[in-house]
Amino acid sequence: MTETQTKTSSPEFRAAAGAMDGLRDDLLRNVFAYRPLPPLSPEGRFIRRLPDGLKRAVVWAPHALVLFAALIVLVAGMANWNFRFLMGFVPAIAVAMTLVRPVAAFWGSMLAAIFCAILGSEGLWGPSAFIAQVVVMVVVAARTRPRTAVWMWTVTLLFGLLLGGGNPSNTASLATLSAFALLVVAVVQIRRDAEREVTVQRTVTAVERDRRTLLEERTTIARELHDVVAHHMSVVAIQAEAAPYRVENPPPELEQAFVTIRENAVAALTELRRVLGVVRAEDYEAPDAPQPTLAALDGLLDNVRETGLETEKVITGAVRELPQGVELSAYRIVQEALSNSLRHAPGASARVELGYVLGGLGLRVVNGPARGLVKPSPGAGHGITGMRERVAMLNGEMTAGPTADGGYEVAVFLPVPLSEQPERPESGGAAEGNADTVVLDRDGRA
């Protein structure tokens, strides 16, 4: 390796090369690029609280401040007896340029300082040039990034030392004041960037949390429906195996058809268990009891009443047996809605309405506002997501939102086509009702 290559690969050389690249990117590349200063966002923290008429004016406040600073520079230059108009007008142009061409305004400000030093008698940094240089650096730093502020301050310091005529007093004052101003701008800018990054991260986290919640709810639904689907497939397999024995001298083709049906049912059961193993969590334990249906709803309401939530159940229509998947989803929706009432409306009362209609099942769970001294418990937001997933799985409809009295209402309709409804039992009972209305009081009695 040659000596030139050694110097080129040294850390000091790479640091110097990186510094020069930064200087070129910030102050030498695209000097005359057109970058107009945009107005403030009307949705800002303070602006959005203002009236609409005042809001439209306040969004242009940065532009007004820059032009006001240019006016101050013009007035400061007018105090000079020699060429008073030019002494203020030329630096003021540099200040105004920061609104459209910020980098060019920085170099223009230093050229204006040379122009004023030639025409005036106060040296390199006269009043108008001094104010203009500080304002330009502050505005450009606020419009770019903190690294640009460092480069502007360094270039200004070297410029003042080289052209100050051996008197560094004015440059020292300018360097001190501008360093403090640029430090404040850099701190504000870094904090603003950090807040923006935190906002982005919070948004990404919220999206990921919602996605994870959705997947968890779908996994839970899949686990619960496993028992329902497995039961039906087992019945198909058993009936296919027993069917040939119910027919005297069945033809071989019929026996083979039932064998094929049974084999397909057993294969489907095997694949179902395999899929369940994929979606099962490590700590998941299979339930000992069958999945609940609407027949177990009274027990759920009794448990809820023991926790202090006054609950009333109202049933309308002809009570009948529905498909197991529909009854399981309806039970879980009522369960989750009552759990939300316990968490978010302590001390309130709840009302559960079941409506059996020809095309399906209607559910309505409504609770009043929170009462008492117990504060509502914030939830993770999974409940509504789970309910919507269950309703969407059955092609149903759901609405959820606050009521006029400060409570909350969940309304669901689960469609059940006539072809999917189980046959009515021959014995009498609730299934033979004639669209009667059954109202249960808070003690669960009819």
C-alpha positions, -999 to +999 in steps of 0.1 A: +000+000+000+014+034-010+017+064+012-011+082-007-035+053-002-026+052+035-035+089+039-067+084+019-079+056+041-070+073+074-098+083+098-087+119+098-088+122+060-122+105+059-135+129+085-122+159+066-137+146+034-170+141+051-169+176+065-163+191+030-191+170+016-214+184+042-204+219+034-210+214-003-244+198+004-256+225+027-242+258+014-226+252-021-250+229-039-282+242-053-275+277-040-303+294-060-328+266-055-364+279-052-377+269-017-407+290-007-415+291+030-448+273+034-475+287+057-481+271+091-505+242+094-540+253+104-542+221+125-513+231+148-516+228+185-525+265+191-538+276+157-566+251+155-582+267+186-585+301+169-615+314+149-615+306+112-609+342+102-580+347+125-566+313+117-563+322+080-541+352+090-520+335+117-507+308+093-487+336+075-471+348+107-436+336+098-436+355+066-448+386+084-420+383+110-393+380+083-406+410+064-408+429+097-371+420+103-363+433+068-380+466+077-359+469+109-327+463+088-339+490+064-345+515+092-311+506+108-294+514+075-312+547+071-294+559+103-262+561+083-255+596+068-238+582+037-259+564+012-285+559+038-311+542+015-286+517+000-271+509+034-305+496+045-320+484+013-293+460+002-291+440+035-329+441+037-331+423+003-310+395+017-334+391+047-364+390+024-347+364+002-349+339+030-386+334+022-378+319-013-341+312-017-326+306+018-291+295+008-287+323-017-298+347+010-270+336+033-243+344+007-262+375-004-261+387+032-223+385+033-220+403+000-243+430+014-219+433+044-190+440+020-212+465+000-221+483+032-184+483+045-173+499+012-200+526+013-202+532+050-177+540+078-186+515+105-165+487+092-175+453+080-204+447+104-224+479+104-258+481+122-278+470+091-253+443+080-250+430+116-287+426+121-292+412+086-266+385+091-280+373+124-316+373+110-306+354+079-286+328+097-315+322+122-342+319+094-320+297+072-312+274+102-348+271+111-356+262+075-329+236+070-312+215+097-288+220+126-257+210+106-263+239+083-263+263+113-229+251+123-216+257+087-231+291+085-216+302+118-182+288+109-181+305+075-193+338+090-166+337+117-139+330+091-153+357+068-153+383+096-118+375+107-104+376+071-122+409+061-125+426+094-093+446+090-076+431+120-103+443+144-122+412+156-144+430+181-174+433+157-170+397+145-167+385+182-200+402+190-217+388+159-203+353+166-215+354+202-250+366+195-255+344+165-241+313+184-267+318+211-295+323+186-285+294+164-282+272+195-318+280+205-330+273+169-311+240+168-326+229+201-361+237+190-355+220+157-341+188+172-371+187+196-395+192+168-379+164+148-379+141+178-416+148+184-423+140+147-403+108+150-422+098+181-455+105+164-445+083+135-434+056+158-467+058+177-486+056+145-467+025+134-471+010+168-508+016+168-511+000+134-491-030+144-511-033+176-544-032+157-531-058+133-519-081+161-552-076+179-571-086+147-550-117+143-554-127+179-592-123+177-593-144+145-572-171+161-595-172+191-625-175+169-608-203+149-601-222+182-637-218+194-653-229+161-631-260+160-654-279+183-685-269+163-670-280+130-654-311+144-688-322+159-705-319+125-677-337+107-678-365+133-715-369+128-710-371+090-684-398+094-705-418+118-736-416+097-717-425+066-703-456+083-737-467+097-758-459+066-751-492+047-763-513+076-797-496+075-803-508+039-809-545+032-785-558+006-771-523-005-755-522-039-717-521-039-717-487-055-737-473-025-713-489+000-683-475-018-699-440-019-705-441+019-669-453+024-656-424+004-677-400+024-664-414+057-628-413+045-632-376+034-648-367+067-620-383+087-594-366+065-611-333+070-611-339+108-574-347+107-566-315+087-588-295+111-568-307+141-536-299+123-547-263+115-558-259+151-523-269+162-509-241+141-531-214+155-529-227+191-508-206+215-482-223+237-502-218+268-535-227+252-555-255+268-584-271+252-617-264+269-632-293+290-668-283+283-685-278+249-686-243+235-714-222+250-747-214+232-775-190+239-790-217+262-762-208+287-769-171+285-789-171+318-758-184+336-737-157+321-762-130+333-763-145+368-725-142+370-726-106+357-752-097+383-730-110+411-703-085+400-728-056+406-740-050+370-778-049+370-788-068+339-822-073+322-829-097+294-856-093+268-865-120+242-888-113+213-899-136+185-902-174+184-872-189+203-857-216+182-824-235+179-799-218+156-767-232+140-740-238+166-717-212+150-743-185+152-752-193+188-716-194+199-709-160+182-740-145+197-730-157+232-695-143+228-708-110+216-731-106+246-703-117+269-679-092+255-705-063+255-713-070+292-676-071+300-671-037+284-700-024+304-684-036+336-651-020+327-662+013+312-695+020+330-692+008+366-724+012+385-746+013+354-774-011+344-774-031+312-801-045+289-797-075+267-823-079+239-826-110+217-848-109+186-856-141+168-868-131+133-873-152+101-840-142+086-818-146+116-810-133+151-809-097+163-788-087+194-788-054+213-768-048+244-771-013+259-758+001+291-764+034+309-737+059+319-712+052+347-724+059+382-708+059+416-673+066+427-656+038+408-636+051+379-639+034+345-611+010+336-594+017+303-594-014+281-571-025+253-597-020+226-599-057+217-636-062+225-652-043+196-626-058+172-635-093+183-672-086+180-668-072+145-648-102+134-674-126+146-702-106+128-681-103+096-675-141+097-713-147+096-719-119+070-739-099+096-742-063+105-730-044+136-732-009+149-716+003+181-715+038+197-725+060+225-762+067+233-778+100+240-778+096+278-740+089+279-742+051+278-732+027+251-750+005+226-740-026+206-765-037+180-759-068+159-778-088+133-767-123+124-784-137+093-795-174+093-808-187+060-838-211+062-817-238+047-792-236+076-817-236+104-819-269+124-852-287+123-876-280+152-879-307+178-912-325+178-918-320+214-933-289+228-913-261+243-898-228+236-892-237+200-929-238+194-935-202+205-957-179+184-937-147+183-943-142+220-923-117+241-904-130+271-891-105+296-868-116+324-863-094+354-830-087+371-833-119+392-837-140+360-873-149+365-899-147+337 
